[in-house]
Amino acid sequence: MMVSKKKIIGAGCIVLGVACGAAVGYAIATNSELRTAIGSLTHGILKRSKDRMSEMSEEVALHTAQVTRNPKFNQDWVASQWESIGY
């Protein structure tokens, strides 16, 4: 019984993917500097996103909420507007 090349390549890709994922997970779990760097990168990205949201107009926020079908986006924008005026 002969195994096809596609099945062998597919199995090899799965094994390689699992091995790479395990290596990355191990590196993140054991290296505190790497965890700190990833955390600060994530924090920076979220801060930039919030800054952009505070700069956009109501029409853009409403349109974005409609396109993404995410009403929380518009609710967050309204909440940030209330916070900016002190409520």
C-alpha positions, 0 to 999 in steps of 0.5 A, spaced: 500 500 500 503 506 497 501 513 501 501 519 496 506 524 496 500 529 498 499 525 504 506 525 506 507 532 505 501 534 509 503 530 515 510 533 515 507 540 514 502 539 520 508 536 524 512 542 522 507 547 525 506 543 531 513 543 532 514 551 531 508 552 535 511 549 541 518 552 540 515 559 540 510 557 546 516 555 550 520 561 548 515 566 550 513 561 557 521 561 559 523 568 557 521 574 561 524 579 556 520 577 550 514 577 554 515 584 557 516 586 549 510 583 547 506 586 552 509 593 551 508 592 543 500 590 545 499 596 549 502 600 544 498 598 539 491 598 543 493 605 545 494 608 538 487 604 536 484 608 542 487 615 540 485 614 533 478 613 535 478 619 539 480 623 533 475 620 529 468 624 527 461 621 530 459 619 522 466 615 521 465 612 528 457 610 526 459 608 519 465 603 522 460 600 527 455 599 522 460 596 517 463 591 522 456 590 525 459 592 532 455 597 536 460 596 542 465 601 537 460 606 537 458 605 544 466 606 546 466 612 542 460 616 545 463 614 552 470 617 550 467 623 548 463 623 555 470 622 558 473 628 554 468 633 557 469 630 564 463 626 565 
